Amino acid sequence: MLRYIVRRVLWGIALLFITSAVIFLIFNILPSADPAVLRAGRNAGPQQIAQVRHTLGLDRPIYVQFADYMRAVFLHFDFGYSYQYNYPVRALIFQRLPATAFLVAGAVVIWLGIGLPTGIVSAVKRRSLLDRAMMATSLALISAPVFWLGLVLLYLFAQDLGRFPIFPGQGAYAEATTFFGRAEALILPWFVLAAASAAIYARYLRSSMIDVMAEDYIRTARAKGLPERTVIMRHGVRSAITPVVTLLGLDIGTLLAGNAILTESVFNIPGVGRLLLTSIERSDLTVIQGIVLFGAFFIITFNLIVDIAYAFLDPRVRYQ
């Protein structure tokens, strides 16, 4: 088991290095705008732009820039300075990360708490009226765009403009000063972010459970006289849930990387996704590059955690 973990960690480090190199090439070889012009401003003259280009080191050979970039990222965890905010990119991301992490954590609890039981019940009650109702509801939630669902919930339940003013509305998270106040402000965003994922997990687990419950070892467990609940939970769910664990790691990593951008924008949550959207609008390349690299770190890290958890759930994996 230790050799498996060490091998996966080394592969994760190598993958992060390759990803960092690719990100550098994308943002420095094929930029959408001149970073020196963006930093100097629209009204800057040629001399000012040349001075800024020299200050940023953009006039040096590309391999020297690449070496400095990799050294700064891996040795000092330095992503550079924002063109628009004139502030370290790392500090900007860390300021916004708690809001995104809180949003993602609550959404994960909700979609697992709803999606997994729904998938299990739907698989056990296959082709029943309950199964059909659950799958129809999940299909509707998957099809509903995130921004549309968020606006509908704001119109119905927000305290500032809702027809039934129950929950805090848009911008409530930024105004809250306590933990419970922020948690209350995230109730609607949690459900919006969790809706589609809960539906996907329910359908995914249902399909996996149906395949697993038809296996020979399930029939053997029933032939031994084990209670049906034990057969389902201990033998069926444990085998069927391993693909879901893989999906969970990817989802958490991408959401922390800024993939919750629509939810944060609709509810005006000052998170990483909102920062990414603002940076794209302002062509702040260093912030975009930093968020992409930070997102790659999250995705690789959670994939590593999932690989290790997968080996614990399925011992066959560690021997492959």
Short mmCIF file of the C-alpha atoms (twelve columns), coordinates in Angstrom:
data_MODEL
# 
_entry.id   MODEL 
# 
loop_
_atom_site.group_PDB 
_atom_site.id 
_atom_site.type_symbol 
_atom_site.label_atom_id 
_atom_site.label_alt_id 
_atom_site.label_comp_id 
_atom_site.label_asym_id 
_atom_site.label_seq_id 
_atom_site.Cartn_x 
_atom_site.Cartn_y 
_atom_site.Cartn_z 
_atom_site.pdbx_PDB_model_num 
ATOM 1   C CA . MET A 1   0.000   0.000   0.000   1 
ATOM 2   C CA . LEU A 2   2.855   2.406   0.856   1 
ATOM 3   C CA . ARG A 3   4.478   1.822   -2.535  1 
ATOM 4   C CA . TYR A 4   1.174   2.586   -4.243  1 
ATOM 5   C CA . ILE A 5   0.779   5.865   -2.336  1 
ATOM 6   C CA . VAL A 6   4.380   6.939   -3.024  1 
ATOM 7   C CA . ARG A 7   3.961   6.145   -6.714  1 
ATOM 8   C CA . ARG A 8   0.775   8.187   -6.946  1 
ATOM 9   C CA . VAL A 9   2.345   11.136  -5.071  1 
ATOM 10  C CA . LEU A 10  5.357   11.191  -7.408  1 
ATOM 11  C CA . TRP A 11  3.087   11.014  -10.425 1 
ATOM 12  C CA . GLY A 12  1.017   13.898  -9.015  1 
ATOM 13  C CA . ILE A 13  4.146   16.054  -8.584  1 
ATOM 14  C CA . ALA A 14  5.276   15.297  -12.130 1 
ATOM 15  C CA . LEU A 15  1.816   16.082  -13.492 1 
ATOM 16  C CA . LEU A 16  1.734   19.391  -11.609 1 
ATOM 17  C CA . PHE A 17  5.129   20.311  -13.093 1 
ATOM 18  C CA . ILE A 18  3.943   19.504  -16.625 1 
ATOM 19  C CA . THR A 19  0.701   21.414  -16.087 1 
ATOM 20  C CA . SER A 20  2.613   24.469  -14.826 1 
ATOM 21  C CA . ALA A 21  4.809   24.403  -17.932 1 
ATOM 22  C CA . VAL A 22  1.781   24.187  -20.241 1 
ATOM 23  C CA . ILE A 23  0.055   27.062  -18.437 1 
ATOM 24  C CA . PHE A 24  3.193   29.199  -18.773 1 
ATOM 25  C CA . LEU A 25  3.371   28.514  -22.511 1 
ATOM 26  C CA . ILE A 26  -0.308  29.338  -23.017 1 
ATOM 27  C CA . PHE A 27  -0.171  32.645  -21.162 1 
ATOM 28  C CA . ASN A 28  3.258   33.789  -22.369 1 
ATOM 29  C CA . ILE A 29  3.599   32.422  -25.892 1 
ATOM 30  C CA . LEU A 30  -0.021  32.870  -26.993 1 
ATOM 31  C CA . PRO A 31  -1.344  35.816  -24.927 1 
ATOM 32  C CA . SER A 32  -4.522  37.632  -25.917 1 
ATOM 33  C CA . ALA A 33  -2.905  41.012  -25.144 1 
ATOM 34  C CA . ASP A 34  0.455   42.532  -24.373 1 
ATOM 35  C CA . PRO A 35  1.022   42.273  -20.579 1 
ATOM 36  C CA . ALA A 36  3.201   45.375  -20.624 1 
ATOM 37  C CA . VAL A 37  0.438   47.443  -22.228 1 
ATOM 38  C CA . LEU A 38  -2.107  46.094  -19.754 1 
ATOM 39  C CA . ARG A 39  0.119   46.987  -16.827 1 
ATOM 40  C CA . ALA A 40  1.126   50.423  -18.139 1 
ATOM 41  C CA . GLY A 41  -2.399  51.491  -19.054 1 
ATOM 42  C CA . ARG A 42  -4.097  52.589  -22.256 1 
ATOM 43  C CA . ASN A 43  -2.638  56.107  -22.274 1 
ATOM 44  C CA . ALA A 44  0.975   55.019  -21.738 1 
ATOM 45  C CA . GLY A 45  3.586   55.961  -24.326 1 
ATOM 46  C CA . PRO A 46  6.135   53.664  -25.977 1 
ATOM 47  C CA . GLN A 47  8.834   54.546  -23.444 1 
ATOM 48  C CA . GLN A 48  6.585   53.792  -20.492 1 
ATOM 49  C CA . ILE A 49  5.542   50.487  -22.045 1 
ATOM 50  C CA . ALA A 50  9.178   49.572  -22.667 1 
ATOM 51  C CA . GLN A 51  10.030  50.433  -19.059 1 
ATOM 52  C CA . VAL A 52  7.183   48.284  -17.746 1 
ATOM 53  C CA . ARG A 53  8.229   45.429  -20.052 1 
ATOM 54  C CA . HIS A 54  11.744  45.629  -18.643 1 
ATOM 55  C CA . THR A 55  10.454  45.780  -15.047 1 
ATOM 56  C CA . LEU A 56  8.301   42.688  -15.597 1 
ATOM 57  C CA . GLY A 57  11.195  40.885  -17.255 1 
ATOM 58  C CA . LEU A 58  9.263   40.403  -20.487 1 
ATOM 59  C CA . ASP A 59  12.242  41.537  -22.574 1 
ATOM 60  C CA . ARG A 60  14.363  38.582  -21.468 1 
ATOM 61  C CA . PRO A 61  14.594  35.284  -23.402 1 
ATOM 62  C CA . ILE A 62  11.606  33.035  -22.976 1 
ATOM 63  C CA . TYR A 63  13.602  30.224  -21.380 1 
ATOM 64  C CA . VAL A 64  14.876  32.642  -18.703 1 
ATOM 65  C CA . GLN A 65  11.295  33.759  -18.009 1 
ATOM 66  C CA . PHE A 66  10.234  30.117  -17.791 1 
ATOM 67  C CA . ALA A 67  13.002  29.260  -15.321 1 
ATOM 68  C CA . ASP A 68  12.133  32.268  -13.133 1 
ATOM 69  C CA . TYR A 69  8.441   31.399  -13.302 1 
ATOM 70  C CA . MET A 70  8.934   27.769  -12.254 1 
ATOM 71  C CA . ARG A 71  11.349  28.779  -9.502  1 
ATOM 72  C CA . ALA A 72  8.891   31.337  -8.131  1 
ATOM 73  C CA . VAL A 73  5.947   28.926  -8.232  1 
ATOM 74  C CA . PHE A 74  7.576   25.818  -6.759  1 
ATOM 75  C CA . LEU A 75  10.082  27.381  -4.359  1 
ATOM 76  C CA . HIS A 76  8.268   30.513  -3.189  1 
ATOM 77  C CA . PHE A 77  4.631   29.786  -4.127  1 
ATOM 78  C CA . ASP A 78  4.642   33.136  -5.924  1 
ATOM 79  C CA . PHE A 79  2.183   33.752  -8.788  1 
ATOM 80  C CA . GLY A 80  3.226   37.320  -9.546  1 
ATOM 81  C CA . TYR A 81  1.331   40.610  -9.253  1 
ATOM 82  C CA . SER A 82  -2.051  41.568  -10.590 1 
ATOM 83  C CA . TYR A 83  -2.030  44.167  -13.397 1 
ATOM 84  C CA . GLN A 84  -5.272  45.746  -12.218 1 
ATOM 85  C CA . TYR A 85  -5.020  45.511  -8.420  1 
ATOM 86  C CA . ASN A 86  -1.211  45.885  -8.185  1 
ATOM 87  C CA . TYR A 87  -1.383  43.227  -5.486  1 
ATOM 88  C CA . PRO A 88  0.118   39.733  -5.154  1 
ATOM 89  C CA . VAL A 89  -2.002  37.161  -6.978  1 
ATOM 90  C CA . ARG A 90  -1.473  34.639  -4.191  1 
ATOM 91  C CA . ALA A 91  -2.921  37.047  -1.639  1 
ATOM 92  C CA . LEU A 92  -5.913  37.808  -3.879  1 
ATOM 93  C CA . ILE A 93  -6.695  34.104  -4.247  1 
ATOM 94  C CA . PHE A 94  -6.292  33.398  -0.534  1 
ATOM 95  C CA . GLN A 95  -8.627  36.299  0.282   1 
ATOM 96  C CA . ARG A 96  -11.342 34.823  -1.948  1 
ATOM 97  C CA . LEU A 97  -10.708 31.137  -1.247  1 
ATOM 98  C CA . PRO A 98  -12.575 30.887  2.130   1 
ATOM 99  C CA . ALA A 99  -15.846 32.006  0.518   1 
ATOM 100 C CA . THR A 100 -15.493 29.463  -2.285  1 
ATOM 101 C CA . ALA A 101 -14.445 26.693  0.109   1 
ATOM 102 C CA . PHE A 102 -17.444 27.388  2.367   1 
ATOM 103 C CA . LEU A 103 -19.769 27.395  -0.638  1 
ATOM 104 C CA . VAL A 104 -18.346 24.136  -2.020  1 
ATOM 105 C CA . ALA A 105 -18.287 22.364  1.364   1 
ATOM 106 C CA . GLY A 106 -21.961 23.060  2.039   1 
ATOM 107 C CA . ALA A 107 -22.954 22.090  -1.489  1 
ATOM 108 C CA . VAL A 108 -21.036 18.796  -1.244  1 
ATOM 109 C CA . VAL A 109 -22.831 17.879  1.995   1 
ATOM 110 C CA . ILE A 110 -26.205 18.632  0.404   1 
ATOM 111 C CA . TRP A 111 -25.664 16.818  -2.877  1 
ATOM 112 C CA . LEU A 112 -24.217 13.742  -1.167  1 
ATOM 113 C CA . GLY A 113 -26.981 13.781  1.449   1 
ATOM 114 C CA . ILE A 114 -29.643 13.901  -1.265  1 
ATOM 115 C CA . GLY A 115 -28.015 12.225  -4.267  1 
ATOM 116 C CA . LEU A 116 -26.643 9.055   -2.680  1 
ATOM 117 C CA . PRO A 117 -29.823 7.971   -0.808  1 
ATOM 118 C CA . THR A 118 -31.872 8.821   -3.894  1 
ATOM 119 C CA . GLY A 119 -29.663 6.655   -6.094  1 
ATOM 120 C CA . ILE A 120 -29.771 3.743   -3.665  1 
ATOM 121 C CA . VAL A 121 -33.549 3.856   -3.210  1 
ATOM 122 C CA . SER A 122 -34.101 4.274   -6.927  1 
ATOM 123 C CA . ALA A 123 -31.921 1.228   -7.699  1 
ATOM 124 C CA . VAL A 124 -33.610 -0.933  -5.066  1 
ATOM 125 C CA . LYS A 125 -37.092 0.174   -6.203  1 
ATOM 126 C CA . ARG A 126 -36.205 -0.134  -9.861  1 
ATOM 127 C CA . ARG A 127 -39.013 0.581   -12.343 1 
ATOM 128 C CA . SER A 128 -41.393 1.557   -9.575  1 
ATOM 129 C CA . LEU A 129 -43.384 4.788   -9.533  1 
ATOM 130 C CA . LEU A 130 -40.944 6.192   -6.958  1 
ATOM 131 C CA . ASP A 131 -37.989 5.340   -9.195  1 
ATOM 132 C CA . ARG A 132 -39.565 7.030   -12.202 1 
ATOM 133 C CA . ALA A 133 -40.438 10.145  -10.188 1 
ATOM 134 C CA . MET A 134 -36.903 10.415  -8.792  1 
ATOM 135 C CA . MET A 135 -35.254 9.988   -12.189 1 
ATOM 136 C CA . ALA A 136 -37.615 12.486  -13.817 1 
ATOM 137 C CA . THR A 137 -36.823 15.036  -11.110 1 
ATOM 138 C CA . SER A 138 -33.090 14.421  -11.458 1 
ATOM 139 C CA . LEU A 139 -33.293 14.887  -15.233 1 
ATOM 140 C CA . ALA A 140 -35.092 18.203  -14.726 1 
ATOM 141 C CA . LEU A 141 -32.416 19.407  -12.269 1 
ATOM 142 C CA . ILE A 142 -29.610 18.394  -14.602 1 
ATOM 143 C CA . SER A 143 -31.261 20.266  -17.467 1 
ATOM 144 C CA . ALA A 144 -31.848 23.464  -15.452 1 
ATOM 145 C CA . PRO A 145 -29.084 26.046  -16.055 1 
ATOM 146 C CA . VAL A 146 -27.362 27.144  -12.846 1 
ATOM 147 C CA . PHE A 147 -27.876 30.868  -13.423 1 
ATOM 148 C CA . TRP A 148 -31.578 30.331  -14.237 1 
ATOM 149 C CA . LEU A 149 -32.157 28.225  -11.134 1 
ATOM 150 C CA . GLY A 150 -30.379 30.814  -8.998  1 
ATOM 151 C CA . LEU A 151 -32.481 33.657  -10.371 1 
ATOM 152 C CA . VAL A 152 -35.688 31.666  -9.853  1 
ATOM 153 C CA . LEU A 153 -34.824 30.945  -6.223  1 
ATOM 154 C CA . LEU A 154 -33.946 34.607  -5.660  1 
ATOM 155 C CA . TYR A 155 -37.279 35.652  -7.160  1 
ATOM 156 C CA . LEU A 156 -39.170 33.187  -4.973  1 
ATOM 157 C CA . PHE A 157 -37.370 33.153  -1.619  1 
ATOM 158 C CA . ALA A 158 -34.917 36.087  -1.333  1 
ATOM 159 C CA . GLN A 159 -35.638 38.575  1.431   1 
ATOM 160 C CA . ASP A 160 -34.838 41.580  -0.763  1 
ATOM 161 C CA . LEU A 161 -36.989 40.782  -3.819  1 
ATOM 162 C CA . GLY A 162 -38.622 37.372  -3.298  1 
ATOM 163 C CA . ARG A 163 -42.320 36.622  -3.348  1 
ATOM 164 C CA . PHE A 164 -41.814 34.542  -0.198  1 
ATOM 165 C CA . PRO A 165 -38.984 36.359  1.653   1 
ATOM 166 C CA . ILE A 166 -37.443 33.549  3.688   1 
ATOM 167 C CA . PHE A 167 -33.694 33.465  2.969   1 
ATOM 168 C CA . PRO A 168 -31.072 36.223  2.578   1 
ATOM 169 C CA . GLY A 169 -30.793 37.504  -0.968  1 
ATOM 170 C CA . GLN A 170 -28.094 38.617  -3.345  1 
ATOM 171 C CA . GLY A 171 -24.973 40.058  -1.748  1 
ATOM 172 C CA . ALA A 172 -25.898 38.857  1.746   1 
ATOM 173 C CA . TYR A 173 -22.682 36.865  2.149   1 
ATOM 174 C CA . ALA A 174 -20.464 39.924  1.661   1 
ATOM 175 C CA . GLU A 175 -22.501 41.860  4.226   1 
ATOM 176 C CA . ALA A 176 -22.514 39.093  6.863   1 
ATOM 177 C CA . THR A 177 -19.948 39.360  9.656   1 
ATOM 178 C CA . THR A 178 -20.492 36.146  11.629  1 
ATOM 179 C CA . PHE A 179 -20.144 32.457  10.760  1 
ATOM 180 C CA . PHE A 180 -23.857 31.765  11.185  1 
ATOM 181 C CA . GLY A 181 -24.753 34.869  9.207   1 
ATOM 182 C CA . ARG A 182 -22.616 33.724  6.297   1 
ATOM 183 C CA . ALA A 183 -24.006 30.194  6.566   1 
ATOM 184 C CA . GLU A 184 -27.545 31.586  6.379   1 
ATOM 185 C CA . ALA A 185 -26.568 33.701  3.367   1 
ATOM 186 C CA . LEU A 186 -25.306 30.588  1.577   1 
ATOM 187 C CA . ILE A 187 -28.460 28.469  1.963   1 
ATOM 188 C CA . LEU A 188 -29.805 29.334  -1.478  1 
ATOM 189 C CA . PRO A 189 -26.375 29.177  -3.210  1 
ATOM 190 C CA . TRP A 190 -25.739 25.780  -1.614  1 
ATOM 191 C CA . PHE A 191 -28.915 24.328  -3.069  1 
ATOM 192 C CA . VAL A 192 -28.311 25.931  -6.470  1 
ATOM 193 C CA . LEU A 193 -24.773 24.547  -6.675  1 
ATOM 194 C CA . ALA A 194 -25.819 21.150  -5.313  1 
ATOM 195 C CA . ALA A 195 -28.940 20.627  -7.437  1 
ATOM 196 C CA . ALA A 196 -27.381 19.372  -10.665 1 
ATOM 197 C CA . SER A 197 -24.631 17.414  -8.876  1 
ATOM 198 C CA . ALA A 198 -27.138 15.656  -6.608  1 
ATOM 199 C CA . ALA A 199 -29.137 14.621  -9.671  1 
ATOM 200 C CA . ILE A 200 -26.025 13.385  -11.499 1 
ATOM 201 C CA . TYR A 201 -24.836 11.401  -8.480  1 
ATOM 202 C CA . ALA A 202 -28.273 9.849   -8.013  1 
ATOM 203 C CA . ARG A 203 -28.406 8.654   -11.612 1 
ATOM 204 C CA . TYR A 204 -24.776 7.545   -11.561 1 
ATOM 205 C CA . LEU A 205 -25.148 5.539   -8.340  1 
ATOM 206 C CA . ARG A 206 -28.446 4.034   -9.514  1 
ATOM 207 C CA . SER A 207 -26.839 2.734   -12.690 1 
ATOM 208 C CA . SER A 208 -23.837 1.376   -10.804 1 
ATOM 209 C CA . MET A 209 -26.038 -0.222  -8.134  1 
ATOM 210 C CA . ILE A 210 -28.183 -1.989  -10.725 1 
ATOM 211 C CA . ASP A 211 -25.080 -3.573  -12.262 1 
ATOM 212 C CA . VAL A 212 -23.632 -4.552  -8.887  1 
ATOM 213 C CA . MET A 213 -26.858 -6.073  -7.548  1 
ATOM 214 C CA . ALA A 214 -26.869 -8.477  -10.493 1 
ATOM 215 C CA . GLU A 215 -23.418 -9.890  -9.614  1 
ATOM 216 C CA . ASP A 216 -22.921 -13.465 -8.410  1 
ATOM 217 C CA . TYR A 217 -21.548 -12.476 -4.995  1 
ATOM 218 C CA . ILE A 218 -24.760 -10.570 -4.250  1 
ATOM 219 C CA . ARG A 219 -26.775 -13.717 -4.932  1 
ATOM 220 C CA . THR A 220 -24.340 -15.659 -2.743  1 
ATOM 221 C CA . ALA A 221 -24.794 -13.177 0.101   1 
ATOM 222 C CA . ARG A 222 -28.562 -13.536 -0.149  1 
ATOM 223 C CA . ALA A 223 -28.259 -17.334 -0.276  1 
ATOM 224 C CA . LYS A 224 -26.350 -17.226 3.017   1 
ATOM 225 C CA . GLY A 225 -29.412 -15.711 4.630   1 
ATOM 226 C CA . LEU A 226 -28.007 -12.215 5.211   1 
ATOM 227 C CA . PRO A 227 -30.611 -9.494  5.794   1 
ATOM 228 C CA . GLU A 228 -31.466 -7.532  2.647   1 
ATOM 229 C CA . ARG A 229 -30.325 -4.290  4.292   1 
ATOM 230 C CA . THR A 230 -26.886 -5.822  4.937   1 
ATOM 231 C CA . VAL A 231 -26.664 -7.124  1.372   1 
ATOM 232 C CA . ILE A 232 -27.513 -3.693  -0.043  1 
ATOM 233 C CA . MET A 233 -25.390 -1.501  2.229   1 
ATOM 234 C CA . ARG A 234 -22.363 -3.678  2.958   1 
ATOM 235 C CA . HIS A 235 -21.987 -5.495  -0.354  1 
ATOM 236 C CA . GLY A 236 -23.932 -3.508  -2.928  1 
ATOM 237 C CA . VAL A 237 -23.252 0.113   -2.007  1 
ATOM 238 C CA . ARG A 238 -19.588 -0.436  -1.156  1 
ATOM 239 C CA . SER A 239 -18.868 -1.828  -4.610  1 
ATOM 240 C CA . ALA A 240 -21.113 0.600   -6.473  1 
ATOM 241 C CA . ILE A 241 -19.855 3.746   -4.781  1 
ATOM 242 C CA . THR A 242 -16.225 3.531   -5.932  1 
ATOM 243 C CA . PRO A 243 -16.883 5.256   -9.311  1 
ATOM 244 C CA . VAL A 244 -18.799 7.948   -7.426  1 
ATOM 245 C CA . VAL A 245 -15.748 8.619   -5.251  1 
ATOM 246 C CA . THR A 246 -13.733 9.301   -8.399  1 
ATOM 247 C CA . LEU A 247 -16.386 11.710  -9.636  1 
ATOM 248 C CA . LEU A 248 -16.488 13.455  -6.242  1 
ATOM 249 C CA . GLY A 249 -12.765 14.198  -6.279  1 
ATOM 250 C CA . LEU A 250 -12.980 15.778  -9.720  1 
ATOM 251 C CA . ASP A 251 -16.039 17.836  -8.801  1 
ATOM 252 C CA . ILE A 252 -14.560 19.255  -5.609  1 
ATOM 253 C CA . GLY A 253 -11.297 20.107  -7.333  1 
ATOM 254 C CA . THR A 254 -12.956 21.901  -10.240 1 
ATOM 255 C CA . LEU A 255 -15.354 23.818  -7.993  1 
ATOM 256 C CA . LEU A 256 -12.510 25.048  -5.780  1 
ATOM 257 C CA . ALA A 257 -10.671 25.994  -8.957  1 
ATOM 258 C CA . GLY A 258 -13.365 28.532  -9.784  1 
ATOM 259 C CA . ASN A 259 -15.973 26.363  -11.525 1 
ATOM 260 C CA . ALA A 260 -18.627 27.780  -9.170  1 
ATOM 261 C CA . ILE A 261 -18.355 31.002  -11.149 1 
ATOM 262 C CA . LEU A 262 -22.048 31.149  -12.139 1 
ATOM 263 C CA . THR A 263 -23.334 30.589  -8.607  1 
ATOM 264 C CA . GLU A 264 -20.937 33.163  -7.177  1 
ATOM 265 C CA . SER A 265 -21.915 35.664  -9.864  1 
ATOM 266 C CA . VAL A 266 -25.678 35.249  -9.402  1 
ATOM 267 C CA . PHE A 267 -25.486 35.624  -5.610  1 
ATOM 268 C CA . ASN A 268 -22.594 38.118  -5.643  1 
ATOM 269 C CA . ILE A 269 -20.318 35.928  -3.508  1 
ATOM 270 C CA . PRO A 270 -16.716 37.236  -3.364  1 
ATOM 271 C CA . GLY A 271 -15.095 33.906  -4.197  1 
ATOM 272 C CA . VAL A 272 -12.436 32.619  -6.575  1 
ATOM 273 C CA . GLY A 273 -14.946 32.190  -9.393  1 
ATOM 274 C CA . ARG A 274 -16.064 35.805  -9.079  1 
ATOM 275 C CA . LEU A 275 -12.417 36.918  -9.091  1 
ATOM 276 C CA . LEU A 276 -11.811 34.864  -12.231 1 
ATOM 277 C CA . LEU A 277 -14.763 36.466  -14.015 1 
ATOM 278 C CA . THR A 278 -13.613 39.977  -13.073 1 
ATOM 279 C CA . SER A 279 -10.061 39.200  -14.190 1 
ATOM 280 C CA . ILE A 280 -11.288 37.931  -17.557 1 
ATOM 281 C CA . GLU A 281 -13.342 41.089  -18.063 1 
ATOM 282 C CA . ARG A 282 -10.278 43.239  -17.258 1 
ATOM 283 C CA . SER A 283 -7.753  41.017  -19.108 1 
ATOM 284 C CA . ASP A 284 -5.739  40.596  -15.906 1 
ATOM 285 C CA . LEU A 285 -3.574  37.774  -17.253 1 
ATOM 286 C CA . THR A 286 -1.484  37.144  -14.149 1 
ATOM 287 C CA . VAL A 287 -4.576  36.606  -11.986 1 
ATOM 288 C CA . ILE A 288 -6.144  34.310  -14.600 1 
ATOM 289 C CA . GLN A 289 -2.884  32.378  -14.859 1 
ATOM 290 C CA . GLY A 290 -2.611  32.107  -11.077 1 
ATOM 291 C CA . ILE A 291 -6.191  30.863  -10.671 1 
ATOM 292 C CA . VAL A 292 -5.742  28.289  -13.452 1 
ATOM 293 C CA . LEU A 293 -2.538  27.029  -11.850 1 
ATOM 294 C CA . PHE A 294 -4.141  27.026  -8.416  1 
ATOM 295 C CA . GLY A 295 -7.067  25.091  -9.873  1 
ATOM 296 C CA . ALA A 296 -4.717  22.543  -11.403 1 
ATOM 297 C CA . PHE A 297 -3.157  22.058  -7.969  1 
ATOM 298 C CA . PHE A 298 -6.588  21.405  -6.431  1 
ATOM 299 C CA . ILE A 299 -7.635  18.980  -9.158  1 
ATOM 300 C CA . ILE A 300 -4.382  17.004  -8.976  1 
ATOM 301 C CA . THR A 301 -4.477  16.954  -5.161  1 
ATOM 302 C CA . PHE A 302 -8.057  15.716  -4.963  1 
ATOM 303 C CA . ASN A 303 -7.384  13.156  -7.673  1 
ATOM 304 C CA . LEU A 304 -4.516  11.884  -5.536  1 
ATOM 305 C CA . ILE A 305 -6.798  11.669  -2.494  1 
ATOM 306 C CA . VAL A 306 -9.395  9.849   -4.576  1 
ATOM 307 C CA . ASP A 307 -6.814  7.356   -5.867  1 
ATOM 308 C CA . ILE A 308 -5.772  6.519   -2.316  1 
ATOM 309 C CA . ALA A 309 -9.376  6.275   -1.111  1 
ATOM 310 C CA . TYR A 310 -10.207 4.125   -4.135  1 
ATOM 311 C CA . ALA A 311 -7.427  1.710   -3.171  1 
ATOM 312 C CA . PHE A 312 -8.908  1.370   0.316   1 
ATOM 313 C CA . LEU A 313 -12.388 0.731   -1.083  1 
ATOM 314 C CA . ASP A 314 -11.205 -1.696  -3.769  1 
ATOM 315 C CA . PRO A 315 -8.003  -3.593  -2.808  1 
ATOM 316 C CA . ARG A 316 -7.564  -4.789  -6.397  1 
ATOM 317 C CA . VAL A 317 -6.539  -1.272  -7.451  1 
ATOM 318 C CA . ARG A 318 -3.352  -1.144  -5.371  1 
ATOM 319 C CA . TYR A 319 -1.992  -4.294  -7.057  1 
ATOM 320 C CA . GLN A 320 -2.526  -3.137  -10.628 1 
# 
